[in-house]
Amino acid sequence: MLRTNLTHILSEQEHAKILQDNKNVMICCGRMGPMCIPVYGSMEELESEYTNVKFADMEFDIPDAKVIRDLPECRSFQGIPFVIYYKDGKVVKATSSIQSKEKITEILDANFGKN
């Protein structure tokens, strides 16, 4: 399990349930490495601001992470983390590699509305 304060997704079933139960979802699929940790930190900070968004993480290397790794939107990605933004269960944005809090905020505002 990743050492973050985010909701942890441990299976395909949990992934499906989060998408079913939440209109707006941001999932960071990665490891505890230098490109991923800043993204988790930004998500933890933004979680209290964006109460209309469910923030979660998923370990990149578990078999069930194929629900993210195998997305068509991720085919060209070469660096982790894979960050997927869902609205009503559909992918609205997918990014990879390190991202600043400002970039994440820009994506959240564009896809889920400003808080």
Buried (B, 14 or more C-beta within 10 A) or exposed (E): EBEBEBBBBEBBEBBEEBBEEBEBBBBBBBBEEEBBBBBBEBBBEBBEEBEEBBBBBBBBEBEBBEBBBEBEBBEEBEEBBBBBBBBEEEBBBBBBBBBEBEBBBEBBEEBBEEE
